[in-house]
Amino acid sequence: MPVSTLAVRPDTPPPTPAAESVVSLAASAAAILALHTVDEQGMCTQCRTAYAHLTPHPCSQHAWAQRVNQSVPAPETLQLLGLPCS
């Protein structure tokens, strides 16, 4: 009679490459939000400095970073799921 084996599963799944890319995407969004700030005339400081564009704030990069920031789970949620968070 064959002996059955019990498969032991870990409590949390190992991190996936997709989860790591979410964390790096969140870090990129945070860096963009830190750089693309409003100046006293209501223009984006990074767009003016780096690209010589007079772009009203929020610029398209800032708007993208805000959307990413709102869609990425909080670090507590990632930790609860056993995913890496930085």
N, C-alpha and C positions, 0 to 999 in steps of 0.2 A: 504494500500500500504506500503511495507516495506521500511524502511529508510536505504539508503546505507551509509556506513561509509567509510571514506577516511583513508587509512592506511598511517601513517607517517613513513618514513624510515629515519634513521640517515644518515648524510653526509658520514660518514666513517664506515666501518664494524668493529665489535668488533675484538680484537686480537684472533687469533686461536692458539690452542696448537702447531700446526705445525710451525707457525710464531715464537713462543717463542723458539722452539727447534732450529730454524735457528739462532736466536740471540745467544743462548748458544753455538751452534756449532762454530759460528764465534769467540766467546770469547775464546773457547778452542784452535782454530787455532791460534789466536793472541798470546796466552800464549806459544804455541809450537814454534812459530816463534821467540819469544823473547828468549827462552832457547836454541834452536838448532842453534847456530851461529858458524861461522868458526873461527878456531884459526890460529896461525901464520904458522902452517904446512899444512893447508888446510883440517884439520879434524874437525868433529863436536864436539863441546865442551861438550854438554849435553850427547851425546852417550858415550864419553870417561869418563866423571865424574860419571854418574849414572849407566851405564851398563858395564863399562870397555871394551868398543868396540872401536877399531880404525876404524872409519867409515869415508870415504871421505865425505866432505860437497858438495852438500846438501844430507843429509841422507834421508831415506824413510819417516820418520816422518816430516821432514822439507818440503819435496816435497808434502806430503799429505796436510799439512797446507797451503802451497801456493795455491794448487788447490782449497781448500775450500775457502780461502780468495778471490780468483778470481771469484768464482761462487756465493758468497753471495752478495746480493744487497747492495748498499751504504746506510748509515743511512738516507740520504736525500730521497732516493727512498722508504725505509720502512716508513718513516714519511709521505710521500705523500700518501701512500696506507693506512695510519691509523694503521700501525702495530707497535708493540713496538720495540724500538731500544735502545741499551745500549752502 
